[in-house]
Structures are given as structure tokens and as C-alpha cells.
Amino acid sequence: MTAARRRQIAWGLRGLALVSAVAYLPGLQASSSGGLVEVAHWLNHPVPLIGVAVVLVVISLVVELEFRTWVSQVGCAIGLVALIFVGVPLALVSFVFSGEGRNVVREPDPEHSGRVLAVTDITASIDPVYEVQVLTGSGWSARHWDLGVWSERDKRGWFKGAEWSGPNQITVTSEREIAVFTLDPASGRPSEPRTTPR
């Protein structure tokens, strides 16, 4: 293979790596409160997308360079083995812990169609960590609004429950406090909570 052809293939692989890395950016933005649910679901996966980009860049370097000396061949082999020993376990850990979580509560708003209170256990461990969100809309326009994350190590104490407590209002109860969120009637965006100790 000629040097020009190797360089062409290498730059093609780098272009694919850039596409993979850039694809993660909308997912990162959508993962914040108010982001699009489907975009976050499909593109908020940093380890696979950034991992693919890194692997493609490494492959492009291997394709582009000529390894005529035994030192360069051994160095390349050591680098690839190190990448495999670091990359494969990282990918496996990411796969195990990157689930969407276990739905605990999915309760539609009795006063407003198109809104759902969602409580999800987002940890894969024995000790639950609860993420409370309001989902508004449907399909590709659905958005998620984060109310917070509760765990047993939290200063608020153990999570007890979340419920619709009135029109445009959600109450989240924990062991030591009660937090009341008021939602914007149009967008569903939650206000800062009013908290009272229990």
C-alpha cells in the first residue's frame, strides 16, 4: 500500500472519530435538566462514543505509520496491548453500570395530560439512589426536568416517596424533610423547592 493511500485511510478514520466524539455533545446537553429525553437516551453514552473515537485515532496512527524497525514494531504492540487491557475492562464496566435504571414510580399528572412524575433507582448497587424527574410532552419533543437525587447517605435521610400533591405541584418526602416543587403551568419546569423539616 502506498504512503498516499495509507494517509487517505488514516484521515478517513480520524474523520469517523470526530463524528463519534461530536455525536456525544448533543447527548451531554440533553442529559441536563430540560433536555430532550430521546436525544439523551440515544446519545448520552460517553464511554462507547468517546472510546470509539480513541480507538479509531489509534488505528489511524497505526495505518499511517510505517513500522520498519523492530523497536517501532514492539512499541506499537505494547501500545495496542495496553489499549486493549485498559479499554476492554472500561467498556465492560460501562456496559454493566450504564443502564437506564429501574423505574420505581411512573405517575401521570391527574390535572395535566402529557406530564409524568418519574422516580428511578439509578444505581446498580444494593443501596438505592433515587432520581426524581418530571417528564413533559411525548415522542422526540419530550423533555425531562430534574427535581433531584436522593440516597441514604444524603443529609435529607432516606427517600420515602414522591407524589402529585396538587395542581402543578409535587411533594417529595424523605426521612428528615418535605420538599414541595411548583411546576410552571406551560412548560412544566420546576421551581426551587420549598422545604420543611419533618
MARBA-3410 file (N, C-alpha, C, O; in Angstrom, 1 decimal):
198
0.8,-1.2,0.0,0.0,0.0,0.0,0.9,1.2,0.0,1.9,1.3,0.8 ~ 0.5,2.2,-0.8,1.4,3.4,-1.0,1.2,4.3,0.3,0.2,4.2,1.0 ~ 2.1,5.2,0.5,2.0,6.1,1.6,0.8,7.1,1.5,0.2,7.4,2.4 ~ 0.5,7.5,0.2,-0.7,8.4,0.0,-2.0,7.6,0.3,-2.9,8.2,0.9 ~ -2.1,6.4,0.0,-3.3,5.6,0.3,-3.4,5.4,1.8,-4.5,5.5,2.3
-2.3,5.1,2.5,-2.4,4.9,3.9,-2.8,6.2,4.6,-3.6,6.2,5.6 ~ -2.3,7.3,4.1,-2.6,8.6,4.7,-4.1,8.9,4.5,-4.8,9.5,5.3 ~ -4.6,8.6,3.3,-6.0,8.8,3.0,-6.9,8.0,3.9,-7.9,8.5,4.4 ~ -6.6,6.7,4.1,-7.3,5.9,5.1,-7.3,6.4,6.5,-8.3,6.4,7.2 ~ -6.1,6.8,6.9,-5.9,7.3,8.2,-6.8,8.6,8.5,-7.4,8.7,9.5
-6.8,9.5,7.5,-7.6,10.7,7.7,-9.1,10.3,7.7,-9.9,11.0,8.3 ~ -9.5,9.3,6.9,-10.9,8.9,6.9,-11.3,8.3,8.3,-12.4,8.6,8.8 ~ -10.4,7.6,8.9,-10.6,7.1,10.3,-10.7,8.2,11.3,-11.5,8.1,12.2 ~ -9.9,9.2,11.1,-9.9,10.3,12.0,-11.2,11.1,11.9,-11.8,11.7,12.8 ~ -11.7,11.2,10.6,-13.0,11.8,10.4,-14.1,11.1,11.1,-15.0,11.7,11.7
-14.1,9.8,11.0,-15.1,9.0,11.8,-15.0,9.1,13.3,-16.0,9.2,14.0 ~ -13.7,9.3,13.8,-13.5,9.5,15.2,-14.1,10.8,15.6,-14.7,10.9,16.7 ~ -14.0,11.8,14.8,-14.5,13.2,15.1,-16.0,13.1,15.1,-16.7,13.7,16.0 ~ -16.6,12.4,14.2,-18.1,12.2,14.1,-18.6,11.5,15.4,-19.6,12.0,16.0 ~ -17.9,10.5,15.8,-18.3,9.8,17.1,-18.2,10.7,18.3,-19.1,10.7,19.1
-17.1,11.5,18.4,-16.9,12.4,19.5,-18.0,13.5,19.5,-18.5,13.9,20.5 ~ -18.2,14.1,18.3,-19.2,15.2,18.2,-20.6,14.7,18.5,-21.5,15.4,19.0 ~ -20.9,13.4,18.1,-22.2,12.8,18.4,-22.6,12.8,19.9,-23.8,12.9,20.2 ~ -21.6,12.8,20.7,-21.8,12.7,22.2,-22.3,14.1,22.7,-23.0,14.1,23.7 ~ -21.9,15.2,22.1,-22.2,16.5,22.6,-23.7,16.8,22.7,-24.1,17.3,23.7
-24.5,16.5,21.7,-26.0,16.7,21.9,-26.5,15.8,23.1,-27.4,16.3,23.8 ~ -26.0,14.6,23.2,-26.4,13.8,24.3,-26.0,14.3,25.7,-26.8,14.3,26.6 ~ -24.9,14.9,25.8,-24.4,15.6,27.0,-25.3,16.7,27.3,-25.7,16.9,28.5 ~ -25.6,17.6,26.3,-26.5,18.7,26.6,-27.9,18.2,27.0,-28.6,18.8,27.8 ~ -28.4,17.2,26.3,-29.8,16.7,26.6,-29.9,16.0,27.9,-31.0,15.9,28.5
-28.8,15.6,28.5,-28.8,14.9,29.8,-29.1,15.9,31.0,-29.5,15.5,32.1 ~ -28.9,17.2,30.7,-29.2,18.2,31.8,-30.7,18.5,31.9,-31.4,18.1,31.0 ~ -31.1,19.0,33.0,-32.5,19.3,33.2,-33.1,20.2,32.1,-32.5,21.2,31.8 ~ -34.2,19.7,31.6,-34.9,20.4,30.5,-34.5,19.9,29.1,-35.0,20.3,28.1 ~ -33.6,18.9,29.1,-33.1,18.3,27.8,-34.1,17.4,27.2,-35.1,16.9,27.9
-33.9,17.0,26.0,-34.8,16.1,25.2,-34.5,14.7,25.7,-33.4,14.2,25.7 ~ -35.6,14.0,26.0,-35.4,12.6,26.6,-34.8,11.7,25.6,-33.9,10.9,25.9 ~ -35.3,11.7,24.4,-34.9,10.7,23.3,-33.4,11.0,22.9,-32.7,10.0,22.7 ~ -33.0,12.2,22.8,-31.6,12.6,22.5,-30.7,12.1,23.6,-29.6,11.5,23.3 ~ -31.1,12.3,24.8,-30.3,11.8,25.9,-30.2,10.3,25.9,-29.1,9.7,26.2
-31.3,9.6,25.6,-31.4,8.2,25.6,-30.4,7.6,24.6,-29.8,6.6,24.8 ~ -30.4,8.2,23.4,-29.6,7.6,22.3,-28.1,8.1,22.3,-27.3,7.3,21.9 ~ -27.9,9.3,22.8,-26.5,9.9,22.6,-25.7,10.2,23.9,-24.6,10.5,23.8 ~ -26.3,10.0,25.0,-25.6,10.3,26.3,-24.9,9.0,26.7,-25.2,8.5,27.8 ~ -23.9,8.6,26.0,-23.1,7.4,26.3,-21.6,7.7,26.0,-21.1,7.4,25.0
-21.0,8.4,27.0,-19.6,8.9,26.7,-18.6,7.8,26.5,-17.7,7.9,25.7 ~ -18.7,6.7,27.3,-17.6,5.7,27.2,-17.7,5.0,25.8,-16.6,4.9,25.2 ~ -18.8,4.6,25.3,-18.8,4.0,23.9,-18.4,5.0,22.8,-17.6,4.7,22.0 ~ -19.0,6.2,22.9,-18.7,7.1,21.8,-17.3,7.7,21.8,-16.7,7.8,20.8 ~ -16.9,8.1,23.0,-15.5,8.6,23.1,-14.5,7.5,22.9,-13.4,7.7,22.4
-14.9,6.3,23.5,-14.0,5.1,23.3,-13.8,4.8,21.9,-12.7,4.5,21.4 ~ -14.8,4.8,21.1,-14.7,4.5,19.6,-13.8,5.5,19.0,-13.0,5.2,18.1 ~ -14.0,6.8,19.4,-13.1,7.9,18.8,-11.7,7.6,19.1,-10.8,7.8,18.2 ~ -11.4,7.3,20.3,-10.0,7.0,20.7,-9.4,5.8,19.9,-8.3,5.9,19.4 ~ -10.2,4.7,19.8,-9.7,3.5,19.1,-9.5,3.9,17.6,-8.5,3.4,17.0
-10.4,4.6,17.0,-10.2,5.0,15.6,-9.0,5.8,15.4,-8.3,5.7,14.4 ~ -8.7,6.8,16.3,-7.5,7.6,16.2,-6.2,6.7,16.3,-5.3,6.9,15.5 ~ -6.2,5.8,17.3,-5.1,4.9,17.4,-4.9,4.0,16.1,-3.8,3.9,15.6 ~ -6.0,3.5,15.6,-5.9,2.7,14.4,-5.4,3.5,13.2,-4.6,3.1,12.4 ~ -5.9,4.8,13.2,-5.4,5.7,12.1,-3.9,5.9,12.2,-3.2,6.0,11.2
-3.4,6.0,13.4,-1.9,6.2,13.6,-1.2,5.0,13.1,-0.1,5.1,12.5 ~ -1.7,3.8,13.5,-1.1,2.5,13.1,-1.1,2.4,11.6,-0.1,2.0,11.0 ~ -2.2,2.8,10.9,-2.3,2.6,9.5,-1.3,3.6,8.8,-0.7,3.2,7.8 ~ -1.2,4.8,9.3,-0.4,5.8,8.6,1.1,5.6,8.8,1.8,5.9,7.8 ~ 1.5,5.1,9.9,3.0,5.0,10.1,3.5,3.7,9.5,2.8,2.7,9.4
4.8,3.7,9.1,5.5,2.5,8.7,6.3,2.0,9.9,7.0,2.8,10.5 ~ 6.2,0.7,10.1,6.9,0.1,11.2,8.0,-0.8,10.7,7.8,-2.0,10.6 ~ 9.1,-0.2,10.3,10.2,-0.9,9.6,11.2,-1.4,10.6,11.9,-2.5,10.4 ~ 11.4,-0.8,11.8,12.4,-1.2,12.7,11.7,-2.1,13.8,10.5,-1.9,14.1 ~ 12.4,-2.9,14.5,11.9,-3.8,15.5,11.4,-3.0,16.7,10.5,-3.4,17.4
12.1,-1.9,17.0,11.7,-1.0,18.1,10.3,-0.4,17.9,9.5,-0.4,18.8 ~ 10.1,0.1,16.7,8.8,0.7,16.4,7.7,-0.4,16.4,6.5,-0.1,16.9 ~ 8.0,-1.6,16.0,7.0,-2.7,16.0,6.7,-3.1,17.4,5.5,-3.3,17.7 ~ 7.7,-3.3,18.3,7.5,-3.6,19.7,6.7,-2.5,20.4,5.8,-2.8,21.2 ~ 7.1,-1.3,20.1,6.4,-0.2,20.8,5.0,-0.1,20.4,4.1,0.2,21.2
4.7,-0.3,19.1,3.3,-0.3,18.7,2.5,-1.5,19.3,1.4,-1.3,19.8 ~ 3.1,-2.7,19.4,2.4,-3.8,20.0,2.2,-3.6,21.5,1.1,-3.9,22.0 ~ 3.1,-3.0,22.2,2.9,-2.6,23.6,1.8,-1.6,23.8,0.9,-1.8,24.7 ~ 1.8,-0.6,22.9,0.7,0.4,23.0,-0.7,-0.2,22.7,-1.6,0.1,23.4 ~ -0.8,-1.1,21.7,-2.1,-1.7,21.4,-2.5,-2.7,22.6,-3.7,-2.7,22.9
-1.6,-3.4,23.1,-2.0,-4.3,24.2,-2.4,-3.5,25.4,-3.4,-3.9,26.1 ~ -1.7,-2.4,25.7,-2.2,-1.5,26.8,-3.5,-1.0,26.6,-4.4,-0.9,27.5 ~ -3.8,-0.5,25.3,-5.1,0.0,25.0,-6.2,-1.1,25.2,-7.3,-0.8,25.7 ~ -5.9,-2.3,24.8,-6.9,-3.4,25.0,-7.1,-3.7,26.5,-8.3,-3.8,26.9 ~ -6.0,-3.7,27.3,-6.2,-4.1,28.7,-6.9,-3.0,29.5,-7.5,-3.2,30.5
-6.8,-1.7,29.0,-7.5,-0.6,29.7,-8.9,-0.5,29.1,-9.9,-0.3,29.8 ~ -9.0,-0.5,27.8,-10.3,-0.3,27.1,-11.3,-1.3,27.3,-12.5,-0.9,27.5 ~ -11.0,-2.6,27.2,-12.0,-3.6,27.4,-12.6,-3.6,28.8,-13.8,-3.7,28.9 ~ -11.8,-3.6,29.9,-12.5,-3.5,31.2,-13.3,-2.3,31.4,-14.4,-2.3,32.0 ~ -12.8,-1.2,30.8,-13.6,0.1,31.0,-14.9,0.0,30.2,-16.0,0.4,30.7
-14.9,-0.6,29.0,-16.1,-0.8,28.3,-17.1,-1.8,29.0,-18.3,-1.6,29.0 ~ -16.6,-2.9,29.6,-17.4,-3.8,30.3,-18.1,-3.1,31.6,-19.2,-3.3,31.8 ~ -17.3,-2.4,32.3,-17.8,-1.7,33.5,-18.9,-0.7,33.0,-19.9,-0.5,33.7 ~ -18.6,0.0,32.0,-19.6,1.0,31.5,-20.9,0.3,31.0,-22.0,0.8,31.3 ~ -20.7,-0.9,30.4,-21.9,-1.6,30.0,-22.8,-2.1,31.1,-24.0,-2.0,31.1
-22.1,-2.5,32.2,-22.8,-3.0,33.4,-23.5,-1.9,34.1,-24.7,-2.1,34.6 ~ -22.9,-0.8,34.3,-23.4,0.3,35.1,-24.1,1.4,34.3,-24.5,2.4,34.9 ~ -24.3,1.2,33.0,-24.9,2.3,32.2,-26.3,2.1,31.9,-26.9,2.7,30.9 ~ -27.0,1.2,32.6,-28.4,1.0,32.4,-29.3,2.2,32.6,-28.8,3.2,33.3 ~ -30.5,2.2,32.2,-31.3,3.4,32.4,-31.9,3.4,33.8,-32.5,4.4,34.1
-31.7,2.4,34.6,-32.2,2.4,35.9,-33.5,1.6,36.0,-34.1,1.2,35.0 ~ -34.0,1.5,37.2,-35.2,0.7,37.4,-36.3,1.7,37.8,-36.2,2.4,38.8 ~ -37.4,1.7,37.1,-38.5,2.6,37.4,-39.1,2.1,38.7,-39.5,1.0,38.8 ~ -39.3,3.1,39.6,-40.0,2.8,40.9,-41.4,3.4,40.8,-42.3,2.7,41.3 ~ -41.5,4.6,40.3,-42.8,5.2,40.2,-42.9,5.9,38.8,-42.0,6.5,38.4
-44.1,5.7,38.2,-44.4,6.5,36.9,-45.9,6.9,37.1,-46.7,6.1,36.8 ~ -46.1,8.1,37.5,-47.4,8.5,37.9,-47.8,9.7,37.0,-47.2,10.8,37.1 ~ -48.9,9.6,36.1,-49.3,10.7,35.3,-49.9,11.8,36.2,-50.5,11.5,37.2 ~ -49.8,13.0,35.7,-50.4,14.2,36.4,-51.9,14.1,36.2,-52.4,14.1,35.1 ~ -52.7,14.0,37.3,-54.1,13.9,37.2,-54.8,15.2,36.6,-55.9,15.1,36.2
-54.0,16.3,36.7,-54.6,17.6,36.3,-54.2,18.0,34.9,-54.8,18.9,34.2 ~ -53.1,17.4,34.4,-52.5,17.8,33.1,-52.0,16.7,32.3,-51.0,16.0,32.7 ~ -52.6,16.4,31.2,-52.1,15.3,30.4,-50.8,15.7,29.7,-50.5,16.8,29.5 ~ -49.9,14.7,29.5,-48.6,14.9,29.0,-47.5,15.2,30.0,-46.4,15.5,29.6 ~ -47.9,15.0,31.3,-46.8,15.1,32.3,-46.8,13.8,33.1,-47.9,13.3,33.5
-45.6,13.4,33.5,-45.5,12.2,34.3,-44.4,12.4,35.3,-43.4,13.0,35.1 ~ -44.7,12.0,36.5,-43.8,12.0,37.6,-43.0,10.7,37.6,-43.7,9.6,37.6 ~ -41.7,10.7,37.5,-40.9,9.5,37.3,-39.9,9.5,38.4,-39.1,10.4,38.6 ~ -39.9,8.3,39.2,-38.9,8.1,40.2,-38.1,6.8,39.7,-38.7,5.8,39.5 ~ -36.8,6.9,39.6,-36.0,5.9,39.1,-34.8,5.6,40.0,-34.2,6.5,40.5
-34.6,4.3,40.3,-33.4,3.8,41.0,-32.3,3.8,40.0,-32.3,2.9,39.2 ~ -31.3,4.7,40.1,-30.3,4.8,39.1,-29.0,4.1,39.4,-28.0,4.3,38.7 ~ -29.0,3.3,40.5,-27.7,2.7,40.9,-27.9,1.2,40.6,-29.0,0.6,40.7 ~ -26.7,0.5,40.4,-26.7,-0.9,40.2,-26.3,-1.6,41.5,-26.2,-2.8,41.5 ~ -26.1,-0.9,42.6,-25.7,-1.5,43.9,-26.9,-1.8,44.7,-28.1,-1.5,44.3
-26.7,-2.3,45.9,-27.8,-2.7,46.8,-28.4,-1.4,47.4,-29.6,-1.4,47.6 ~ -27.6,-0.4,47.7,-28.2,0.8,48.3,-28.8,1.7,47.2,-28.1,2.1,46.3 ~ -30.1,1.9,47.2,-30.7,2.6,46.1,-30.4,4.1,46.1,-30.2,4.7,47.2 ~ -30.4,4.7,44.9,-30.2,6.1,44.7,-31.4,6.5,43.8,-31.5,6.0,42.7 ~ -32.3,7.3,44.3,-33.5,7.7,43.6,-33.3,9.0,42.9,-33.0,10.0,43.5
-33.6,9.0,41.6,-33.7,10.2,40.8,-35.1,10.5,40.5,-35.9,9.7,40.1 ~ -35.5,11.8,40.9,-36.9,12.2,40.7,-37.0,13.2,39.6,-36.3,14.2,39.6 ~ -37.9,13.0,38.6,-38.0,13.8,37.4,-39.4,14.0,37.1,-40.3,13.3,37.4 ~ -39.7,15.1,36.3,-41.0,15.3,35.7,-40.7,15.2,34.2,-39.8,15.9,33.6 ~ -41.5,14.3,33.5,-41.4,14.2,32.1,-42.6,14.9,31.4,-43.7,14.7,31.8
-42.3,15.8,30.5,-43.3,16.6,29.8,-43.3,16.3,28.3,-42.2,16.1,27.7 ~ -44.4,16.3,27.7,-44.5,16.0,26.2,-44.4,14.5,25.9,-44.5,13.7,26.8 ~ -44.3,14.3,24.6,-44.2,12.9,24.2,-43.3,12.8,22.9,-43.0,13.8,22.3 ~ -42.8,11.6,22.6,-42.0,11.4,21.4,-40.7,12.2,21.5,-40.1,12.3,22.5 ~ -40.3,12.7,20.3,-39.0,13.3,20.2,-39.0,14.7,20.9,-37.9,15.3,21.1
-40.2,15.3,21.2,-40.2,16.6,21.9,-40.3,16.4,23.4,-40.4,17.5,24.1 ~ -40.3,15.2,23.9,-40.4,15.0,25.4,-39.2,15.5,26.1,-38.1,15.4,25.6 ~ -39.4,16.2,27.2,-38.3,16.8,28.0,-38.4,16.2,29.4,-39.4,15.8,29.9 ~ -37.2,16.2,30.1,-37.2,15.8,31.5,-36.7,16.9,32.3,-35.7,17.7,31.9 ~ -37.3,17.1,33.4,-37.0,18.2,34.4,-36.6,17.5,35.7,-37.4,16.8,36.3
-35.3,17.8,36.1,-34.8,17.1,37.3,-35.2,17.8,38.6,-35.1,19.0,38.7 ~ -35.8,17.0,39.5,-36.1,17.5,40.8,-35.0,17.3,41.8,-34.9,18.0,42.8 ~ -34.3,16.2,41.6,-33.2,15.9,42.5,-32.9,14.5,42.6,-33.6,13.6,42.0 ~ -31.8,14.2,43.4,-31.4,12.8,43.6,-31.3,12.6,45.1,-30.8,13.4,45.8 ~ -31.9,11.5,45.6,-31.9,11.2,47.0,-31.3,9.8,47.2,-31.5,8.9,46.5
-30.4,9.7,48.2,-29.8,8.5,48.6,-29.8,8.4,50.1,-30.1,9.3,50.8 ~ -29.5,7.2,50.6,-29.5,7.0,52.1,-28.4,7.8,52.7,-28.4,8.1,53.9 ~ -27.3,8.2,52.0,-26.2,8.9,52.6,-26.5,10.4,52.5,-25.7,11.2,53.1 ~ -27.6,10.8,51.9,-28.0,12.2,51.8,-28.3,12.8,53.2,-28.8,12.1,54.1 ~ -28.0,14.1,53.4,-28.3,14.7,54.7,-29.8,14.8,54.9,-30.3,14.9,56.1
-30.6,14.6,53.9,-32.1,14.6,54.0,-32.6,13.3,54.5,-33.8,13.2,54.8 ~ -31.8,12.3,54.6,-32.2,11.0,55.0,-32.8,10.2,53.9,-32.8,10.6,52.7 ~ -33.3,9.0,54.2,-33.8,8.1,53.2,-35.0,8.7,52.5,-35.8,9.4,53.0 ~ -35.1,8.3,51.2,-36.2,8.7,50.3,-37.4,7.9,50.8,-37.4,6.7,50.9 ~ -38.5,8.6,50.9,-39.8,8.0,51.3,-40.8,7.9,50.2,-41.5,6.9,50.1
-40.8,8.9,49.4,-41.8,8.9,48.3,-42.0,10.2,47.6,-41.5,11.3,48.1 ~ -42.6,10.2,46.4,-42.9,11.4,45.6,-44.3,11.3,45.1,-44.7,10.2,44.6 ~ -45.0,12.4,45.1,-46.4,12.3,44.6,-46.9,13.7,44.1,-46.4,14.7,44.5 ~ -47.9,13.6,43.2,-48.6,14.9,42.9,-49.4,15.3,44.1,-50.3,14.5,44.6 ~ -49.2,16.5,44.5,-49.9,17.0,45.8,-50.8,18.1,45.5,-51.4,18.7,46.4
-51.1,18.4,44.2,-52.0,19.5,43.9,-51.7,19.9,42.4,-50.9,19.3,41.8 ~ -52.5,20.8,41.9,-52.3,21.3,40.5,-50.9,21.9,40.4,-50.5,22.8,41.1 ~ -50.1,21.4,39.5,-48.8,21.8,39.2,-47.9,21.8,40.4,-47.0,22.6,40.6 ~ -48.1,20.8,41.2,-47.3,20.7,42.5,-46.9,19.2,42.8,-47.7,18.3,42.7 ~ -45.6,19.0,43.2,-45.1,17.7,43.5,-44.5,17.8,44.9,-43.8,18.8,45.2
-44.8,16.8,45.7,-44.2,16.8,47.1,-43.3,15.5,47.1,-43.7,14.4,46.8 ~ -42.0,15.8,47.5,-41.1,14.7,47.7,-40.7,14.6,49.2,-40.3,15.6,49.8 ~ -40.9,13.4,49.7,-40.8,13.2,51.2,-39.5,12.3,51.4,-39.4,11.3,50.8 ~ -38.7,12.8,52.3,-37.6,12.0,52.7,-37.6,11.9,54.3,-38.6,12.4,54.9 ~ -36.7,11.2,54.8,-36.7,10.9,56.3,-36.7,12.1,57.1,-37.3,12.1,58.2
-36.0,13.2,56.7,-35.9,14.4,57.5,-36.5,15.6,57.0,-36.6,16.6,57.7 ~ -37.0,15.6,55.7,-37.6,16.8,55.2,-38.7,16.5,54.2,-38.7,15.4,53.6 ~ -39.5,17.5,53.9,-40.5,17.5,52.9,-40.2,18.6,51.9,-40.1,19.8,52.3 ~ -40.1,18.3,50.6,-39.8,19.3,49.6,-41.0,19.4,48.7,-41.4,18.4,48.1 ~ -41.4,20.7,48.4,-42.6,20.9,47.6,-42.1,21.7,46.4,-41.5,22.8,46.5
-42.3,21.1,45.2,-41.9,21.8,43.9,-43.2,22.3,43.2,-44.2,21.5,43.1 ~ -43.2,23.5,42.7,-44.2,24.0,41.9,-43.8,24.1,40.5,-42.7,24.6,40.2 ~ -44.6,23.5,39.6,-44.3,23.5,38.2,-44.9,24.6,37.4,-46.0,25.1,37.7 ~ -44.1,25.1,36.4,-44.6,26.1,35.5,-45.8,25.5,34.7,-45.6,24.5,34.1 ~ -47.0,26.2,34.7,-48.1,25.6,34.0,-47.9,25.3,32.6,-48.5,24.4,32.0
-47.1,26.1,31.9,-46.9,26.0,30.5,-45.8,25.0,30.1,-46.1,24.0,29.3 ~ -44.6,25.1,30.7,-43.5,24.3,30.3,-43.3,23.0,31.2,-42.8,22.0,30.8 ~ -43.8,23.1,32.4,-43.5,22.0,33.4,-42.2,22.2,34.1,-41.9,21.3,34.9 ~ -41.5,23.3,33.9,-40.2,23.5,34.6,-40.5,23.7,36.1,-41.3,24.5,36.5 ~ -39.7,22.9,37.0,-40.0,23.1,38.4,-39.3,24.3,39.0,-38.2,24.7,38.5
-39.9,24.8,40.0,-39.3,25.9,40.8,-38.3,25.3,41.8,-38.2,24.1,41.9 ~ -37.6,26.2,42.5,-36.8,25.8,43.6,-37.7,25.2,44.7,-38.8,25.8,44.9 ~ -37.3,24.2,45.4,-38.3,23.6,46.3,-38.5,24.4,47.6,-37.5,25.1,48.0 ~ -39.7,24.3,48.1,-39.9,24.9,49.5,-39.8,23.7,50.4,-40.5,22.7,50.3 ~ -38.8,23.7,51.3,-38.5,22.6,52.2,-38.9,22.9,53.6,-38.7,24.0,54.1
-39.4,21.9,54.3,-39.8,22.0,55.7,-39.2,20.7,56.4,-39.3,19.6,55.8 ~ -38.7,20.8,57.6,-38.2,19.6,58.2,-39.4,18.7,58.7,-40.5,19.2,59.0 ~ -39.1,17.5,58.9,-40.1,16.5,59.4,-40.0,16.3,60.9,-40.7,15.6,61.5
END
